[in-house]
Amino acid sequence: MRIRAVSAVLVPLLLCLTGCHQGLETRTFQSRVIRAASPEEVFHAAQIILRREFGPLTIESDGRRLVSQRVEYRTSSESGTMRDLYGGRSTMGRIAHFAVAKRGEDTVAGLRIDIERQDTTRQEAFQPDRHRISDAPGQTAIERDAATTTRQNTVWNFVKRDRRLERSLLTELQEQFAPEPGEPGAVQPAADRPVETP
């Protein structure tokens, strides 16, 4: 019984420390209900907004989801590492995920913007070659990265969501479908909610 109690505390703690929790987190989107437009109209408007902010987009197979490319930037704060304490620079990236769905007579637009940190150097430093007694690498850089590209070998770890940008872009999307003065309200804010993945 005591072992189970200790395991229940240690396992989540270790996952958080090693960064492995990112694959286990619930995928939620900040969402808005838009009553004055069809899903197709909202999807098209979202493409224009997200393409302006993130560049080329990928449309998922169901035709109701968008994923942006990673937009990289450099920062000396908010990286979630010790570098922030002494003003060290970190490479960060933003990726947008957009989904639209029909709920009764309404259209629901959901947006999630993840902020990630490039951790390639840190990953290599904390994951030496296994089964070796010496600290010296067992392979040269060319042998280790053979048949892979620099992009494939780059490690990105989730840091947080950019909720401020999510709200800003969803508000812009809402305003495009706002009713004329005197008409009933066309939009409603909704709390973050899980979005089903196909």
N, C-alpha and C positions, 0 to 999 in steps of 0.2 A: 504493500500500500504506500509506504514511504517512497519507494523507488518510483512509483507512478506519479506521485505528487512532485517529486524533484524533476522528473522528465517533462512534466507538463509546463514547468517554469523554464527549464534550460533550453528545450528545443526551440520555442519562439525567440528566445534571446539570442541563441546562436544563429538562427536564420537572419535576424536583424543585423547582427554584427558582420556576417559574411556577405550580405547583399542578396542572399538567395530568396528573400521574401518577395522580390519583384514579380516572380512568376506566379505567386500565390494570391496576390492582391485581387480584390473584386474590381472588375472593369466597370466603372461608372462614368456617366456623361452628365455634364450640366445641361439641362434641357429647358425648352420653352414650347408652349402650346401656341400654335398659330392657326387661327380659325378662318382666316380669309383667303387661304391659298391651298392648292393641291400639293401633295408631296413632290410632284415633278417640278412645280414652280419654285418651291423652297429649295430643292436640290440644285436646280440651275443657279439660283441666286447665291447659294452657299459656295458653289464652285468658283464664281467670280470673286467673292470676298477672299476665299482661302488661297486662290491662285495669286492674288495680289500680295498676300502676306507671306506665302510659303513657296511660291513657284509651282513647278509641275506637280500634278496630283495623280494618284492611282485610284481608279474606280473599281471597287470590289465586284465580284462576280454577280452578286444579287442586284447590282445597279442602284442600291440605296445607301451605300457607304463610300466615303472618301478617306484616303490616307495620304498625307503630304510627305514630301521628302524632308529629311532632317535639315533644319536651318541652323548652321553652326555660328557661334559667337564666343568671344573671349571675355572673361570676367575675373575680378579679384575678390568677389564676394558671392555668397549664396551657393557655393559649390558643395557645401556639406563636408568639407575636408579641413585639415589643419592649415591648409594654404590660406584660408580666409583670415586666420589670425595675424599673419604677417604680410598680407597683401599679395600673395603669390597668384600667378595667373593660371586659370583653368579653361580648358576648351569645353564648352557646353553646347547643347543642341535642343531644339524644340521640334516636336512632331505633333501634327494635328490629326485627330480622328473625328470624322463627322458621320452621323447617321440620321436618317429621316424615316418616319414610320407614320402609318395611319392609325388613329385611335378614334373609332366611331366616325363622327363627321369632322374631326379635327386632325391637324397635322402636327406631329411632334418632331422638333429638331433637336438633336443632341450633339454636343461638342465637347471633346476632351483634348487638352493640349498638355503633353508630357514634356518635362524638362529632364534631360539626361546629361550625364557627365562622361567625358571620354576618359577611360581608365586603362588604356592599353599598357602604359608604362607601369602603373601600380599593379596590374594583374600579373605581369611578367615578374616583377620583383617579389611578389608574395606567393607565386606558384613555381618554385624551382622544379627542375627535372626530378621525377619520382625514381625511386630505387637506386639513387646515387648517394654515395657517402660523401663525395667531394662537392664543394660549392661550384666547381667549374662545370660549365654546361656540357652536356653530352653530345650536342650537335652544334654545328655552326649556324649562323643566322640564315644562310641560304638553305641549308638542309632542313631547318625547322620550319621555314615558311615556303618550302617547295610546293609548287602546284596550287598556291593560294595567292590572292591579291592582297594589297595593303588594306583595301576596304573590308575584305573578309576577316582579316586579322585584327581589325580595330574593335576594341571592347567598349561598349556603352552601358552604363548603369543608370537606372531610374533614380531621380532625386526627389522630384515633387511635381505637382501640377501647377500650371500657370492659370489659376482661376480668374485673375484679373483680366487677362487677355480673352479667356473664354467668355466672360460676361460682356466685355466690350464688343466682341464680334457677334455674339448672339443678339445684343441690343441693336446693332447695325442691321442685322438680318430682319429683326422684328419691324424696325422702322420702315423697311421697304414694303411691308404689307400692312402698315397701320391704316385704320379706316379714316375716312374723311370726317371732319368735325360734325358732331351730331349723330354719327352712326354708333352702334354698340361696339364696345371694345373688341379688338380682334386678337389680342395676345394675352397670355397669362404666364407668369413665371412659374416654374416647377422646380422642386428640390432635386438634388442629384439622385439618380436612380440607376440600378444595374441595367445594362442593355444586353439583351440576349445575343449571343454570337452564334452564327450558323454552324 
